[in-house]
Amino acid sequence: MSSRSVSARRLTAAVALAGAVTLGATACGGTTKDSNAKDSAKAPAAAPTASADPAAPLKKGLTVAFLPKNVNNPYFTTSDTGGKKAVEAAGSTYKEAGTSSATDTAGQVSYVNALTQQQVDAIAVSAQDPGALCTALNQARKNGVKVVTYDSDTDTSCRDVFVSQASAEDLGRTEVQLMAQQIGNKGRIAILSAAQTATNQNTWIGFMKDELKKPQYKDIQLVKVAYGNDDAQASFQQTQGLLQQYPDLKGIISPTTVGIKAAAQYLSGSKYKGKVRLTGLGTPNDMRAYVTDGTVQSFELWDPGKLGALAAHTAIALASGQISGAPGQTYTAGDMGTFTIGQDSTVVLGKPTVFDKSNIGQFNF
């Protein structure tokens, strides 16, 4: 949550060339990740206004580009496939671009710049870093490109709408609640996250820490937050390291589909299987075997395909002038129904789903 389409591969080649020019220009200017963030703070793009026509016809023939945190990640393969189907069903053209690493922020910047040069109508991006993309995204917006973030947000001044998987608070708090149930509200736990700069991960972890302050969790101690950078091998090694450092660990929360699968793989073949509880965010297809064999009791997630589809519908509604991103505006997302833009120009997909032995067989993604 895989192979990309022919058009995606062609885009990658085109972006590589344009990206080389872009990187050369930024190198001459001495631009860094920090200076990107500072520049955006000095001259942010204008905030969304209420100027929009909800009755405007849905435009066809648009070009919508998806820029995930990293390509060939099963989670983003699923979400972007959902986006592709929605874009093409609406009579527009889908493109995908991206780096192979979830921590290559400079690479994401170069792709945004290249897509801007290609004059796409909208970009849907899952940001690796909250500030590093701001200058590039705001330049895209000045050039008429609509910007939607999905899965992981940027600073609010750097995009038009953020399509959130679920309430960040719901996700953070429910993961603690799932873990507490499984360890009887007592013991040491750790968190296995993705990249240290990932906006969504850090937001969820913030709510996890806040949830743990409640009296009912007084006997649960969070001992460490480890980072696997959404890399399977690194996440596997981080899990191994956590158990070596804390042999009395009772549970691990991994709010990343790559991390939870890697952690489950390690636990399933170790002496800790069934003794150290694991929960977090995963896909049913990735986690089914580990739920079946007792390595994992329960975990949660939203449907990533629907997340990608909602990002696509939102991008098309923006490019069609039906919405501007202002809070309170409503629009129809195909057969997904009507959505309302909330605070900070955020649209929420819905509540997370908990998967366990009783229902995991009903899902295929």
Disulfide bonds with the S-S distance in Angstrom:
Cys134-Cys158 1.92
